[in-house]
Amino acid sequence: MDIEIKDKVIITPPQIATEIYMIISNLILFESVTVRVLFFKFEDKCRFQIDEQTVIMAGEDYLRWGTDDNYLENYVFEKLQIDKK
């Protein structure tokens, strides 16, 4: 899912991401989910991936997720200190 975000500085090398794409890359039922987060910047009408980070949600947090994708999105945003635009 593509999500616009407020500018976030990506450290190496310093760049600003303006969009992320979240991918569920691993799911262990009733235990955990691994989410890959791809960071993008736009330049001359082209989208470039500038970073990738992983977030693992497990235990009680995983059980609270249920079927609420907003919970997962908010969890990832909080862990990676991202703000929606």
SEDOVEX-81068 format. One record per residue: residue in one letter; x, y, z of N, C-alpha, C in turn. Coordinates in steps of 0.1 Angstrom, whole numbers, plus 5000, padded with zeros to 4 digits. Layout:
% SEDOVEX-81068
<node><type>a</type><n_east>X</n_east><n_north>Y</n_north><n_up>Z</n_up><ca_east>X</ca_east><ca_north>Y</ca_north><ca_up>Z</ca_up><c_east>X</c_east><c_north>Y</c_north><c_up>Z</c_up></node>
...
***
This chain:
% SEDOVEX-81068
<node><type>m</type><n_east>5008</n_east><n_north>4988</n_north><n_up>5000</n_up><ca_east>5000</ca_east><ca_north>5000</ca_north><ca_up>5000</ca_up><c_east>5009</c_east><c_north>5012</c_north><c_up>5000</c_up></node>
<node><type>d</type><n_east>5006</n_east><n_north>5022</n_north><n_up>4991</n_up><ca_east>5014</ca_east><ca_north>5034</ca_north><ca_up>4990</ca_up><c_east>5008</c_east><c_north>5044</c_north><c_up>5000</c_up></node>
<node><type>i</type><n_east>5016</n_east><n_north>5051</n_north><n_up>5008</n_up><ca_east>5011</ca_east><ca_north>5061</ca_north><ca_up>5017</ca_up><c_east>5020</c_east><c_north>5073</c_north><c_up>5017</c_up></node>
<node><type>e</type><n_east>5014</n_east><n_north>5085</n_north><n_up>5015</n_up><ca_east>5022</ca_east><ca_north>5097</ca_north><ca_up>5015</ca_up><c_east>5025</c_east><c_north>5101</c_north><c_up>5029</c_up></node>
<node><type>i</type><n_east>5037</n_east><n_north>5105</n_north><n_up>5031</n_up><ca_east>5042</ca_east><ca_north>5109</ca_north><ca_up>5045</ca_up><c_east>5048</c_east><c_north>5123</c_north><c_up>5045</c_up></node>
<node><type>k</type><n_east>5049</n_east><n_north>5129</n_north><n_up>5057</n_up><ca_east>5056</ca_east><ca_north>5141</ca_north><ca_up>5058</ca_up><c_east>5071</c_east><c_north>5138</c_north><c_up>5055</c_up></node>
<node><type>d</type><n_east>5078</n_east><n_north>5148</n_north><n_up>5051</n_up><ca_east>5092</ca_east><ca_north>5146</ca_north><ca_up>5047</ca_up><c_east>5099</c_east><c_north>5140</c_north><c_up>5059</c_up></node>
<node><type>k</type><n_east>5107</n_east><n_north>5129</n_north><n_up>5056</n_up><ca_east>5115</ca_east><ca_north>5122</ca_north><ca_up>5066</ca_up><c_east>5129</c_east><c_north>5121</c_north><c_up>5061</c_up></node>
<node><type>v</type><n_east>5139</n_east><n_north>5126</n_north><n_up>5068</n_up><ca_east>5153</ca_east><ca_north>5125</ca_north><ca_up>5064</ca_up><c_east>5158</c_east><c_north>5111</c_north><c_up>5066</c_up></node>
<node><type>i</type><n_east>5163</n_east><n_north>5105</n_north><n_up>5055</n_up><ca_east>5170</ca_east><ca_north>5092</ca_north><ca_up>5055</ca_up><c_east>5184</c_east><c_north>5094</c_north><c_up>5057</c_up></node>
<node><type>i</type><n_east>5191</n_east><n_north>5088</n_north><n_up>5066</n_up><ca_east>5204</ca_east><ca_north>5091</ca_north><ca_up>5071</ca_up><c_east>5215</c_east><c_north>5089</c_north><c_up>5061</c_up></node>
<node><type>t</type><n_east>5216</n_east><n_north>5077</n_north><n_up>5054</n_up><ca_east>5228</ca_east><ca_north>5074</ca_north><ca_up>5046</ca_up><c_east>5225</c_east><c_north>5072</c_north><c_up>5032</c_up></node>
<node><type>p</type><n_east>5229</n_east><n_north>5080</n_north><n_up>5023</n_up><ca_east>5233</ca_east><ca_north>5094</ca_north><ca_up>5025</ca_up><c_east>5220</c_east><c_north>5103</c_north><c_up>5028</c_up></node>
<node><type>p</type><n_east>5222</n_east><n_north>5115</n_north><n_up>5034</n_up><ca_east>5210</ca_east><ca_north>5123</ca_north><ca_up>5038</ca_up><c_east>5201</c_east><c_north>5125</c_north><c_up>5026</c_up></node>
<node><type>q</type><n_east>5189</n_east><n_north>5120</n_north><n_up>5026</n_up><ca_east>5179</ca_east><ca_north>5122</ca_north><ca_up>5016</ca_up><c_east>5166</c_east><c_north>5124</c_north><c_up>5023</c_up></node>
<node><type>i</type><n_east>5156</n_east><n_north>5129</n_north><n_up>5016</n_up><ca_east>5143</ca_east><ca_north>5130</ca_north><ca_up>5021</ca_up><c_east>5133</c_east><c_north>5121</c_north><c_up>5014</c_up></node>
<node><type>a</type><n_east>5126</n_east><n_north>5113</n_north><n_up>5022</n_up><ca_east>5116</ca_east><ca_north>5104</ca_north><ca_up>5017</ca_up><c_east>5102</c_east><c_north>5111</c_north><c_up>5018</c_up></node>
<node><type>t</type><n_east>5094</n_east><n_north>5110</n_north><n_up>5008</n_up><ca_east>5081</ca_east><ca_north>5116</ca_north><ca_up>5008</ca_up><c_east>5070</c_east><c_north>5106</c_north><c_up>5007</c_up></node>
<node><type>e</type><n_east>5073</n_east><n_north>5093</n_north><n_up>5005</n_up><ca_east>5063</ca_east><ca_north>5083</ca_north><ca_up>5004</ca_up><c_east>5069</c_east><c_north>5069</c_north><c_up>5008</c_up></node>
<node><type>i</type><n_east>5061</n_east><n_north>5061</n_north><n_up>5014</n_up><ca_east>5065</ca_east><ca_north>5047</ca_north><ca_up>5017</ca_up><c_east>5056</c_east><c_north>5037</c_north><c_up>5011</c_up></node>
<node><type>y</type><n_east>5061</n_east><n_north>5025</n_north><n_up>5010</n_up><ca_east>5053</ca_east><ca_north>5014</ca_north><ca_up>5005</ca_up><c_east>5055</c_east><c_north>5003</c_north><c_up>5015</c_up></node>
<node><type>m</type><n_east>5044</n_east><n_north>4997</n_north><n_up>5021</n_up><ca_east>5045</ca_east><ca_north>4987</ca_north><ca_up>5031</ca_up><c_east>5041</c_east><c_north>4974</c_north><c_up>5025</c_up></node>
<node><type>i</type><n_east>5049</n_east><n_north>4963</n_north><n_up>5028</n_up><ca_east>5047</ca_east><ca_north>4950</ca_north><ca_up>5023</ca_up><c_east>5048</c_east><c_north>4940</c_north><c_up>5035</c_up></node>
<node><type>i</type><n_east>5038</n_east><n_north>4932</n_north><n_up>5036</n_up><ca_east>5038</ca_east><ca_north>4921</ca_north><ca_up>5046</ca_up><c_east>5047</c_east><c_north>4910</c_north><c_up>5040</c_up></node>
<node><type>s</type><n_east>5059</n_east><n_north>4908</n_north><n_up>5046</n_up><ca_east>5068</ca_east><ca_north>4899</ca_north><ca_up>5040</ca_up><c_east>5068</c_east><c_north>4885</c_north><c_up>5047</c_up></node>
<node><type>n</type><n_east>5063</n_east><n_north>4885</n_north><n_up>5059</n_up><ca_east>5063</ca_east><ca_north>4872</ca_north><ca_up>5066</ca_up><c_east>5052</c_east><c_north>4873</c_north><c_up>5077</c_up></node>
<node><type>l</type><n_east>5044</n_east><n_north>4862</n_north><n_up>5077</n_up><ca_east>5033</ca_east><ca_north>4862</ca_north><ca_up>5087</ca_up><c_east>5033</c_east><c_north>4848</c_north><c_up>5093</c_up></node>
<node><type>i</type><n_east>5033</n_east><n_north>4848</n_north><n_up>5106</n_up><ca_east>5032</ca_east><ca_north>4835</ca_north><ca_up>5114</ca_up><c_east>5019</c_east><c_north>4837</c_north><c_up>5122</c_up></node>
<node><type>l</type><n_east>5009</n_east><n_north>4829</n_north><n_up>5118</n_up><ca_east>4996</ca_east><ca_north>4831</ca_north><ca_up>5124</ca_up><c_east>4996</c_east><c_north>4830</c_north><c_up>5139</c_up></node>
<node><type>f</type><n_east>4989</n_east><n_north>4839</n_north><n_up>5145</n_up><ca_east>4987</ca_east><ca_north>4840</ca_north><ca_up>5160</ca_up><c_east>5001</c_east><c_north>4843</c_north><c_up>5167</c_up></node>
<node><type>e</type><n_east>5011</n_east><n_north>4847</n_north><n_up>5159</n_up><ca_east>5024</ca_east><ca_north>4850</ca_north><ca_up>5166</ca_up><c_east>5030</c_east><c_north>4863</c_north><c_up>5162</c_up></node>
<node><type>s</type><n_east>5033</n_east><n_north>4865</n_north><n_up>5148</n_up><ca_east>5040</ca_east><ca_north>4877</ca_north><ca_up>5144</ca_up><c_east>5038</c_east><c_north>4880</c_north><c_up>5130</c_up></node>
<node><type>v</type><n_east>5041</n_east><n_north>4893</n_north><n_up>5126</n_up><ca_east>5041</ca_east><ca_north>4897</ca_north><ca_up>5112</ca_up><c_east>5053</c_east><c_north>4906</c_north><c_up>5110</c_up></node>
<node><type>t</type><n_east>5059</n_east><n_north>4904</n_north><n_up>5099</n_up><ca_east>5071</ca_east><ca_north>4912</ca_north><ca_up>5095</ca_up><c_east>5067</c_east><c_north>4921</c_north><c_up>5083</c_up></node>
<node><type>v</type><n_east>5069</n_east><n_north>4934</n_north><n_up>5085</n_up><ca_east>5065</ca_east><ca_north>4944</ca_north><ca_up>5075</ca_up><c_east>5078</c_east><c_north>4950</c_north><c_up>5069</c_up></node>
<node><type>r</type><n_east>5080</n_east><n_north>4949</n_north><n_up>5056</n_up><ca_east>5090</ca_east><ca_north>4957</ca_north><ca_up>5049</ca_up><c_east>5085</c_east><c_north>4970</c_north><c_up>5046</c_up></node>
<node><type>v</type><n_east>5093</n_east><n_north>4981</n_north><n_up>5049</n_up><ca_east>5089</ca_east><ca_north>4994</ca_north><ca_up>5046</ca_up><c_east>5099</c_east><c_north>5000</c_north><c_up>5036</c_up></node>
<node><type>l</type><n_east>5094</n_east><n_north>5004</n_north><n_up>5024</n_up><ca_east>5103</ca_east><ca_north>5009</ca_north><ca_up>5014</ca_up><c_east>5101</c_east><c_north>5025</c_north><c_up>5014</c_up></node>
<node><type>f</type><n_east>5112</n_east><n_north>5032</n_north><n_up>5014</n_up><ca_east>5111</ca_east><ca_north>5047</ca_north><ca_up>5014</ca_up><c_east>5114</c_east><c_north>5052</c_north><c_up>5000</c_up></node>
<node><type>f</type><n_east>5106</n_east><n_north>5062</n_north><n_up>4996</n_up><ca_east>5108</ca_east><ca_north>5067</ca_north><ca_up>4982</ca_up><c_east>5109</c_east><c_north>5082</c_north><c_up>4982</c_up></node>
<node><type>k</type><n_east>5116</n_east><n_north>5087</n_north><n_up>4972</n_up><ca_east>5116</ca_east><ca_north>5101</ca_north><ca_up>4969</ca_up><c_east>5113</c_east><c_north>5103</c_north><c_up>4955</c_up></node>
<node><type>f</type><n_east>5108</n_east><n_north>5115</n_north><n_up>4951</n_up><ca_east>5104</ca_east><ca_north>5118</ca_north><ca_up>4937</ca_up><c_east>5113</c_east><c_north>5128</c_north><c_up>4932</c_up></node>
<node><type>e</type><n_east>5118</n_east><n_north>5126</n_north><n_up>4920</n_up><ca_east>5127</ca_east><ca_north>5135</ca_north><ca_up>4913</ca_up><c_east>5124</c_east><c_north>5135</c_north><c_up>4898</c_up></node>
<node><type>d</type><n_east>5121</n_east><n_north>5146</n_north><n_up>4892</n_up><ca_east>5118</ca_east><ca_north>5147</ca_north><ca_up>4878</ca_up><c_east>5107</c_east><c_north>5137</c_north><c_up>4874</c_up></node>
<node><type>k</type><n_east>5096</n_east><n_north>5137</n_north><n_up>4881</n_up><ca_east>5085</ca_east><ca_north>5128</ca_north><ca_up>4879</ca_up><c_east>5088</c_east><c_north>5113</c_north><c_up>4880</c_up></node>
<node><type>c</type><n_east>5099</n_east><n_north>5109</n_north><n_up>4886</n_up><ca_east>5103</ca_east><ca_north>5095</ca_north><ca_up>4888</ca_up><c_east>5104</c_east><c_north>5092</c_north><c_up>4903</c_up></node>
<node><type>r</type><n_east>5100</n_east><n_north>5080</n_north><n_up>4906</n_up><ca_east>5101</ca_east><ca_north>5076</ca_north><ca_up>4920</ca_up><c_east>5113</c_east><c_north>5067</c_north><c_up>4922</c_up></node>
<node><type>f</type><n_east>5121</n_east><n_north>5070</n_north><n_up>4932</n_up><ca_east>5133</ca_east><ca_north>5063</ca_north><ca_up>4935</ca_up><c_east>5133</c_east><c_north>5057</c_north><c_up>4950</c_up></node>
<node><type>q</type><n_east>5136</n_east><n_north>5045</n_north><n_up>4951</n_up><ca_east>5137</ca_east><ca_north>5039</ca_north><ca_up>4964</ca_up><c_east>5150</c_east><c_north>5043</c_north><c_up>4970</c_up></node>
<node><type>i</type><n_east>5149</n_east><n_north>5049</n_north><n_up>4983</n_up><ca_east>5162</ca_east><ca_north>5054</ca_north><ca_up>4989</ca_up><c_east>5165</c_east><c_north>5046</c_north><c_up>5002</c_up></node>
<node><type>d</type><n_east>5156</n_east><n_north>5038</n_north><n_up>5007</n_up><ca_east>5159</ca_east><ca_north>5031</ca_north><ca_up>5019</ca_up><c_east>5148</c_east><c_north>5020</c_north><c_up>5021</c_up></node>
<node><type>e</type><n_east>5152</n_east><n_north>5010</n_north><n_up>5029</n_up><ca_east>5142</ca_east><ca_north>4999</ca_north><ca_up>5033</ca_up><c_east>5145</c_east><c_north>4996</c_north><c_up>5047</c_up></node>
<node><type>q</type><n_east>5134</n_east><n_north>4995</n_north><n_up>5055</n_up><ca_east>5135</ca_east><ca_north>4991</ca_north><ca_up>5069</ca_up><c_east>5125</c_east><c_north>4980</c_north><c_up>5072</c_up></node>
<node><type>t</type><n_east>5127</n_east><n_north>4973</n_north><n_up>5082</n_up><ca_east>5118</ca_east><ca_north>4962</ca_north><ca_up>5086</ca_up><c_east>5113</c_east><c_north>4964</c_north><c_up>5100</c_up></node>
<node><type>v</type><n_east>5100</n_east><n_north>4961</n_north><n_up>5102</n_up><ca_east>5093</ca_east><ca_north>4962</ca_north><ca_up>5115</ca_up><c_east>5087</c_east><c_north>4948</c_north><c_up>5118</c_up></node>
<node><type>i</type><n_east>5089</n_east><n_north>4943</n_north><n_up>5130</n_up><ca_east>5083</ca_east><ca_north>4931</ca_north><ca_up>5134</ca_up><c_east>5073</c_east><c_north>4934</c_north><c_up>5145</c_up></node>
<node><type>m</type><n_east>5060</n_east><n_north>4929</n_north><n_up>5143</n_up><ca_east>5050</ca_east><ca_north>4931</ca_north><ca_up>5153</ca_up><c_east>5047</c_east><c_north>4916</c_north><c_up>5158</c_up></node>
<node><type>a</type><n_east>5048</n_east><n_north>4915</n_north><n_up>5172</n_up><ca_east>5047</ca_east><ca_north>4902</ca_north><ca_up>5178</ca_up><c_east>5039</c_east><c_north>4903</c_north><c_up>5191</c_up></node>
<node><type>g</type><n_east>5036</n_east><n_north>4891</n_north><n_up>5196</n_up><ca_east>5029</ca_east><ca_north>4890</ca_north><ca_up>5209</ca_up><c_east>5016</c_east><c_north>4898</c_north><c_up>5210</c_up></node>
<node><type>e</type><n_east>5015</n_east><n_north>4905</n_north><n_up>5221</n_up><ca_east>5002</ca_east><ca_north>4912</ca_north><ca_up>5223</ca_up><c_east>4999</c_east><c_north>4922</c_north><c_up>5212</c_up></node>
<node><type>d</type><n_east>5009</n_east><n_north>4929</n_north><n_up>5207</n_up><ca_east>5007</ca_east><ca_north>4939</ca_north><ca_up>5196</ca_up><c_east>5001</c_east><c_north>4932</c_north><c_up>5184</c_up></node>
<node><type>y</type><n_east>5006</n_east><n_north>4920</n_north><n_up>5181</n_up><ca_east>5001</ca_east><ca_north>4912</ca_north><ca_up>5170</ca_up><c_east>4987</c_east><c_north>4908</c_north><c_up>5172</c_up></node>
<node><type>l</type><n_east>4984</n_east><n_north>4904</n_north><n_up>5184</n_up><ca_east>4970</ca_east><ca_north>4899</ca_north><ca_up>5187</ca_up><c_east>4960</c_east><c_north>4911</c_north><c_up>5186</c_up></node>
<node><type>r</type><n_east>4965</n_east><n_north>4923</n_north><n_up>5190</n_up><ca_east>4956</ca_east><ca_north>4935</ca_north><ca_up>5189</ca_up><c_east>4953</c_east><c_north>4939</c_north><c_up>5175</c_up></node>
<node><type>w</type><n_east>4962</n_east><n_north>4936</n_north><n_up>5166</n_up><ca_east>4961</ca_east><ca_north>4940</ca_north><ca_up>5152</ca_up><c_east>4948</c_east><c_north>4934</c_north><c_up>5146</c_up></node>
<node><type>g</type><n_east>4945</n_east><n_north>4921</n_north><n_up>5148</n_up><ca_east>4933</ca_east><ca_north>4915</ca_north><ca_up>5143</ca_up><c_east>4931</c_east><c_north>4917</c_north><c_up>5128</c_up></node>
<node><type>t</type><n_east>4921</n_east><n_north>4924</n_north><n_up>5124</n_up><ca_east>4919</ca_east><ca_north>4927</ca_north><ca_up>5110</ca_up><c_east>4919</c_east><c_north>4942</c_north><c_up>5107</c_up></node>
<node><type>d</type><n_east>4924</n_east><n_north>4950</n_north><n_up>5116</n_up><ca_east>4924</ca_east><ca_north>4965</ca_north><ca_up>5115</ca_up><c_east>4937</c_east><c_north>4969</c_north><c_up>5109</c_up></node>
<node><type>d</type><n_east>4937</n_east><n_north>4971</n_north><n_up>5096</n_up><ca_east>4950</ca_east><ca_north>4976</ca_north><ca_up>5089</ca_up><c_east>4954</c_east><c_north>4989</c_north><c_up>5094</c_up></node>
<node><type>n</type><n_east>4945</n_east><n_north>4998</n_north><n_up>5099</n_up><ca_east>4950</ca_east><ca_north>5011</ca_north><ca_up>5105</ca_up><c_east>4959</c_east><c_north>5008</c_north><c_up>5117</c_up></node>
<node><type>y</type><n_east>4956</n_east><n_north>4998</n_north><n_up>5125</n_up><ca_east>4964</ca_east><ca_north>4995</ca_north><ca_up>5137</ca_up><c_east>4978</c_east><c_north>4991</c_north><c_up>5132</c_up></node>
<node><type>l</type><n_east>4979</n_east><n_north>4983</n_north><n_up>5122</n_up><ca_east>4992</ca_east><ca_north>4979</ca_north><ca_up>5116</ca_up><c_east>5000</c_east><c_north>4992</c_north><c_up>5111</c_up></node>
<node><type>e</type><n_east>4993</n_east><n_north>5000</n_north><n_up>5103</n_up><ca_east>4999</ca_east><ca_north>5012</ca_north><ca_up>5098</ca_up><c_east>5004</c_east><c_north>5021</c_north><c_up>5109</c_up></node>
<node><type>n</type><n_east>4995</n_east><n_north>5024</n_north><n_up>5119</n_up><ca_east>4999</ca_east><ca_north>5032</ca_north><ca_up>5130</ca_up><c_east>5011</c_east><c_north>5026</c_north><c_up>5138</c_up></node>
<node><type>y</type><n_east>5011</n_east><n_north>5013</n_north><n_up>5139</n_up><ca_east>5022</ca_east><ca_north>5006</ca_north><ca_up>5147</ca_up><c_east>5035</c_east><c_north>5009</c_north><c_up>5139</c_up></node>
<node><type>v</type><n_east>5035</n_east><n_north>5007</n_north><n_up>5126</n_up><ca_east>5048</ca_east><ca_north>5009</ca_north><ca_up>5118</ca_up><c_east>5052</c_east><c_north>5023</c_north><c_up>5119</c_up></node>
<node><type>f</type><n_east>5042</n_east><n_north>5033</n_north><n_up>5117</n_up><ca_east>5046</ca_east><ca_north>5047</ca_north><ca_up>5118</ca_up><c_east>5052</c_east><c_north>5051</c_north><c_up>5131</c_up></node>
<node><type>e</type><n_east>5047</n_east><n_north>5045</n_north><n_up>5142</n_up><ca_east>5052</ca_east><ca_north>5048</ca_north><ca_up>5155</ca_up><c_east>5066</c_east><c_north>5043</c_north><c_up>5157</c_up></node>
<node><type>k</type><n_east>5068</n_east><n_north>5030</n_north><n_up>5152</n_up><ca_east>5081</ca_east><ca_north>5024</ca_north><ca_up>5154</ca_up><c_east>5092</c_east><c_north>5031</c_north><c_up>5146</c_up></node>
<node><type>l</type><n_east>5088</n_east><n_north>5036</n_north><n_up>5134</n_up><ca_east>5098</ca_east><ca_north>5042</ca_north><ca_up>5125</ca_up><c_east>5098</c_east><c_north>5058</c_north><c_up>5126</c_up></node>
<node><type>q</type><n_east>5090</n_east><n_north>5063</n_north><n_up>5135</n_up><ca_east>5089</ca_east><ca_north>5077</ca_north><ca_up>5137</ca_up><c_east>5085</c_east><c_north>5084</c_north><c_up>5124</c_up></node>
<node><type>i</type><n_east>5074</n_east><n_north>5080</n_north><n_up>5118</n_up><ca_east>5069</ca_east><ca_north>5086</ca_north><ca_up>5105</ca_up><c_east>5056</c_east><c_north>5093</c_north><c_up>5108</c_up></node>
<node><type>d</type><n_east>5054</n_east><n_north>5104</n_north><n_up>5102</n_up><ca_east>5041</ca_east><ca_north>5111</ca_north><ca_up>5103</ca_up><c_east>5034</c_east><c_north>5111</c_north><c_up>5089</c_up></node>
<node><type>k</type><n_east>5021</n_east><n_north>5109</n_north><n_up>5089</n_up><ca_east>5013</ca_east><ca_north>5110</ca_north><ca_up>5077</ca_up><c_east>5013</c_east><c_north>5125</c_north><c_up>5073</c_up></node>
<node><type>k</type><n_east>5011</n_east><n_north>5127</n_north><n_up>5060</n_up><ca_east>5010</ca_east><ca_north>5140</ca_north><ca_up>5054</ca_up><c_east>4996</c_east><c_north>5145</c_north><c_up>5056</c_up></node>
***
